Amino acid sequence: MTQQARAPMPKWRVILNMMLSPGNVLKSTVSKVSWKFSVIVSAVAFMFFFLQTGLDLYKTMQKDMLFVILSALKGAIYGGVAIPLLAGLVWLIARLFKSDKDLKWVISSFCLSYSGALIYGICGICFSLILGWRTSVAFGITGVLWATGPLMAVIREMTGAKAFVSIVISTIVGVIVLFSWYILGGA
């Protein structure tokens, strides 16, 4: 009897599953996902998040269209560079707890944790452009906060199921991300 190879999971399904069931993705799928794809997920998620901020400020006539475009660019760079660097920092910290995860796995898992932010970002941009809503708080921040659950799962996996450590590190990461958005998003 020959064993049939399973077809790789479609990318959209990886994103949705990481949002809804990160533990399953971490155990079965993330090692098969390119870290480059994961970084793109994070970059696009933050591009939409920062774009929403720029659009909100544009709609209230506080900023011009150039600011909106630069905000989107800042978000893409932030999600594509700062988030992987933050993942590397967390990887170094997790090594203190005898983590056996390699850096590519950590970057991929960390960046995929922002799958929810990507989905919320897409929805927020749609509501912003179609209905004219200001969406950076309702959709943008909510999407980034949604990433806390998957981040905790990633960090718990990295620290050998040390729940307290994963909660503390996830909270610190969340604060860093939101504070840096506050600094970069309105500047």
KAUR-V273687 format. One record per residue. N is the residue number from 1. PSI is psi in degrees with one decimal (none if undefined). OMEGA is omega in degrees with one decimal (* if undefined). D_FIRST is the distance of its C-alpha to the first C-alpha in Angstrom with 1 decimal. Layout:
# KAUR-V273687
n=<N;N>
psi=<PSI;PSI>
omega=<OMEGA;OMEGA>
d_first=<D_FIRST;D_FIRST>
This chain:
# KAUR-V273687
n=<1;2;3;4;5;6;7;8;9;10;11;12;13;14;15;16;17;18;19;20;21;22;23;24;25;26;27;28;29;30;31;32;33;34;35;36;37;38;39;40;41;42;43;44;45;46;47;48;49;50;51;52;53;54;55;56;57;58;59;60;61;62;63;64;65;66;67;68;69;70;71;72;73;74;75;76;77;78;79;80;81;82;83;84;85;86;87;88;89;90;91;92;93;94;95;96;97;98;99;100;101;102;103;104;105;106;107;108;109;110;111;112;113;114;115;116;117;118;119;120;121;122;123;124;125;126;127;128;129;130;131;132;133;134;135;136;137;138;139;140;141;142;143;144;145;146;147;148;149;150;151;152;153;154;155;156;157;158;159;160;161;162;163;164;165;166;167;168;169;170;171;172;173;174;175;176;177;178;179;180;181;182;183;184;185;186;187>
psi=<125.1;143.6;124.6;136.2;135.6;137.6;141.9;147.1;134.6;146.9;-39.7;-32.3;-35.4;-45.3;-48.4;-42.8;-35.5;-31.9;-42.4;-32.4;68.9;-33.5;-42.6;-41.2;-42.0;-36.6;-30.8;-25.7;-36.2;-31.8;-16.9;-5.1;132.3;136.5;-27.7;-41.3;-42.8;-40.1;-36.5;-40.2;-48.2;-44.0;-44.1;-38.5;-47.8;-28.8;-46.0;-38.4;-49.4;-34.2;-40.7;-41.6;-47.3;-43.1;-39.7;-44.7;-32.7;-43.2;-28.7;9.3;28.2;-24.2;163.1;178.6;-31.0;-40.7;-41.1;-47.4;-44.4;-33.4;-45.3;-42.1;-45.3;-42.6;-42.9;-42.8;-43.0;-50.8;-29.7;-19.2;-54.4;-41.4;-46.0;-36.2;-40.1;-38.9;-41.2;-39.6;-44.2;-36.3;-43.9;-42.0;-42.3;-25.9;-26.6;-24.7;22.8;36.7;136.7;6.9;137.8;164.9;-38.9;-42.2;-43.4;-47.4;-45.5;-47.3;-43.7;-49.2;-37.6;-21.1;-21.0;18.6;-42.3;-39.1;-34.9;-47.1;-46.0;-36.4;-43.5;-46.1;-42.8;-42.8;-41.4;-48.4;-36.0;-47.5;-37.0;-45.3;-8.2;15.3;154.5;118.9;-0.9;-31.6;-52.2;-41.4;-42.7;-58.0;-39.0;-42.3;-42.7;-40.6;-32.6;-29.3;-16.3;-42.0;-54.4;-37.2;-41.3;-40.3;-42.3;-49.0;-36.9;-41.1;-38.3;-30.2;13.1;41.7;28.7;96.6;-47.7;-45.3;-43.5;-35.7;-45.0;-49.3;-42.7;-40.3;-43.7;-43.9;-45.5;-43.2;-42.8;-45.1;-47.5;-39.6;-41.5;-32.9;-41.2;-44.1;-49.9;-34.6;-30.8;-5.2;none>
omega=<179.9;179.5;179.2;177.1;177.4;176.1;178.8;-179.9;177.1;-176.1;-179.6;-179.7;175.3;-179.5;-179.7;179.5;178.5;178.3;-172.0;-175.6;-173.8;-179.2;178.8;179.7;-178.9;-177.7;-170.7;-167.7;-168.5;179.7;179.5;-177.8;178.7;177.4;178.8;176.7;-179.6;177.9;177.0;177.3;179.8;-178.9;-179.2;178.0;-179.4;174.6;178.9;179.2;179.7;176.9;177.4;178.1;178.7;179.0;178.0;179.6;176.3;-178.3;178.5;177.3;175.8;-177.9;179.6;-176.7;176.3;177.2;179.9;-179.0;179.2;176.7;178.6;178.4;177.1;179.7;178.8;178.3;179.7;-178.8;-177.9;-178.0;-174.8;-178.6;174.6;176.5;176.4;176.5;177.8;177.6;178.0;176.2;178.0;178.5;-178.7;177.3;175.0;179.6;175.6;178.0;178.1;-178.0;178.0;-173.3;179.1;178.8;-178.0;179.5;-179.8;-179.1;-178.5;-179.1;177.4;177.3;178.8;175.0;177.6;177.5;177.0;-179.7;176.6;178.6;177.8;178.8;-179.4;178.1;178.5;179.5;-179.9;-175.8;-176.0;-175.9;178.5;-179.2;167.7;-165.7;-173.6;178.5;-175.0;-177.8;-175.5;-178.8;178.8;178.6;179.2;177.5;178.2;-179.4;-178.4;179.0;176.1;177.2;177.1;178.7;178.7;-176.5;175.9;177.2;-178.6;-174.4;178.8;176.2;175.3;-172.5;-176.9;-179.6;-178.3;177.3;-179.4;-178.4;179.3;178.8;178.8;178.0;178.7;178.5;178.8;-178.6;-178.8;179.2;179.3;173.8;178.9;-179.0;-175.3;-174.0;-177.0;-176.6;*>
d_first=<0.0;3.8;6.5;9.4;12.7;15.3;18.4;21.4;23.8;26.8;29.9;32.0;29.6;29.7;33.5;33.6;31.2;33.3;36.3;35.1;32.6;33.2;31.6;28.1;28.5;29.9;27.0;24.1;25.4;28.6;27.1;25.3;28.6;31.1;34.3;36.1;34.8;35.8;39.3;39.6;38.8;41.6;44.0;43.7;44.0;47.2;48.4;48.4;49.9;52.8;53.2;53.8;56.4;58.1;58.0;59.6;62.4;62.9;63.2;65.9;67.6;67.4;65.4;65.1;62.1;61.9;61.3;58.4;56.8;57.4;56.0;52.7;52.7;53.5;50.7;48.1;49.4;49.5;45.9;44.7;46.8;48.3;45.3;43.1;46.2;46.5;42.8;43.7;46.6;44.6;42.1;45.0;46.3;42.9;42.8;45.8;43.4;40.9;38.5;35.4;34.6;35.1;37.6;35.2;33.3;36.7;38.0;35.0;34.9;38.7;39.0;36.2;38.3;40.7;38.2;40.4;43.5;41.9;41.3;44.8;46.2;44.9;46.3;49.5;50.1;49.5;52.0;54.4;54.4;54.2;56.3;58.4;57.6;58.0;54.5;54.3;54.9;53.1;49.9;50.2;51.1;48.9;45.9;46.7;47.3;43.9;42.4;43.9;41.1;38.2;40.5;40.9;37.2;36.8;39.8;38.7;35.4;37.5;40.0;37.7;38.3;42.0;43.0;46.7;46.2;43.7;46.2;49.1;47.3;45.9;49.4;51.0;48.5;49.2;53.0;52.8;50.9;53.3;56.3;55.4;54.8;58.2;59.7;57.8;57.6;61.3;62.7>
